Amino acid sequence: MFTVDTPVTHQPAHVPNLNDWKETGSKIRASRSTVFSLWHSGVLGSLKVGKRRFSTDQQIAEFIDRQSMGGAA
């Protein structure tokens, strides 16, 4: 017999907001081809889920911060 003295609670992990190319483009005011170019060059951070690519709100904010500092990586 197994008893648990303290209940085990699992906090859900923070799941970042994932932005597809349309949402990302809207946030940075860029076209589809520009978003994909930025993703593939690594200038704009992204992650792949299956065959789809997304940027988190944090990655977009970091990109905007770098651009406002003169584009330094």
N, C-alpha and C positions, 0 to 999 in steps of 0.2 A: 504494500500500500504506500502511496506517495502523497504527502500532504505539503501544502504550500502555506508558510506562515504569512508571507506578505504577497499581496496580489501583484502580478506582473502586468504592467501597463506598457503598451507600445505607443509611443508618440509617432504620428505619421511624419515622415521625412518632409522637409520643405520641398515642394515641387515648383521649380521656377516656371514662369510663364513662357511658353514656347511660341515664337512668332515665325510664321511661314514667310515666304518671300514677299507676299502681298502686304502683310502687316509690317514686316521689317522695312520694306520700301516706303510705306506710308509714314513710318516714324522718322526715317532719315530723308524723306522727300527724294527718293531715287527710283529709277525704273527697274524692271525685272532684270534686264541684262546687267545693270550696274550692281545690283544686289548679288547676283551670281558671280560676277567678276570679283567683287570684294570678298565673298566667301572663299572662292577658289584660290585667291592670292593670299588669304590668311589675314588680310587687313581688318576684316570684320569677323570676329569670332563666331563660330557656329558649331552645331553638333548634328550628327546624323541619327535618325531613328528610322531603321529600315532603309528605304531608298530616299526618304525625304530629309531635307536639311532645314534647320531652324536656328534662330538666334534668340538668346534669352534677353530679357529686359536689361540685365546687367551688362551683357556683351554689347548691346546697342548703346547704353549709356557710356561705357568705356570708349567705344568708337567715337562717339560725339565729343567726349572730353579730349581725346587725342587730336581730333580735327580742330577743336577750338584752340589747341596749343600749337597750331601751325602744322599739323599732320605728322608730328614726330611719333614714331612707333614705340 
